[in-house]
Amino acid sequence: MKSFYHFLMKYRQAKNIDDITAFANNAYEDHGFPKQSSSYHEISSYLEMNGNYLDNMSVFDQAWDLYIHMEG
């Protein structure tokens, strides 16, 4: 299974920015993001403490659901 970060990077783009694309763009710029992790709890804990670029954790939950359905 790919890491969540690797999965999320396919949503990066400069145009047509929705919430998940904005999350992907910001995660790319976040050098502390747990790039090798596939753990929901590790990533959500990190984002709760460091993800000031997320207006709402529900965006992470939406992206995680896509990750589980496409990668799992």
VENUR-V155935 format. One line per field, one symbol per residue. psi: psi as a letter, one per 30 degrees, with the letter a starting at -180 (. if undefined). A space follows every 10 residues. Layout:
psi: ???
This chain:
psi: klleeeeeff fklflhjaee eeeeeeeefj ffkiffkgje eeeeeeeeef hffkfkffee eeeeeeeeee f.
